[in-house]
């Protein structure tokens, strides 16, 4: 049972962390493109 809970926590943490780079990368690129003079 403890192993199952640990797996669930790991899955939740993975799901919580995965969108972060996906959202941060385009946002960072957009900010960089917006702030960078052409």
C-alpha positions as CSV (number, residue, x, y, z in Angstrom):
1,X,0.0,0.0,0.0
2,X,2.8,2.4,0.8
3,X,4.5,1.7,-2.5
4,X,1.2,2.4,-4.3
5,X,0.9,5.7,-2.4
6,X,4.5,6.6,-3.3
7,X,3.8,5.8,-7.0
8,X,0.7,8.0,-6.9
9,X,2.7,10.9,-5.3
10,X,5.4,10.5,-7.9
11,X,2.9,10.4,-10.7
12,X,1.2,13.6,-9.3
13,X,4.5,15.3,-9.0
14,X,5.5,14.3,-12.5
15,X,2.2,15.6,-13.9
16,X,2.6,18.8,-11.9
17,X,6.2,19.4,-13.1
18,X,5.7,18.4,-16.8
19,X,3.5,21.3,-17.8
20,X,6.0,23.8,-16.2
21,X,8.7,23.7,-18.9
22,X,6.0,23.4,-21.6
23,X,4.4,26.6,-20.4
24,X,7.6,28.4,-19.4
25,X,9.5,27.7,-22.7
26,X,7.0,29.4,-25.0
27,X,6.4,32.2,-22.5
28,X,10.2,32.8,-22.1
29,X,10.6,32.7,-25.9
30,X,7.7,35.2,-26.3
31,X,9.1,37.5,-23.7
32,X,12.6,37.3,-25.2
33,X,11.2,38.0,-28.7
34,X,9.1,40.9,-27.4
35,X,11.8,42.5,-25.4
36,X,14.6,42.0,-28.0
37,X,14.9,44.9,-30.4
38,X,14.7,43.9,-34.1
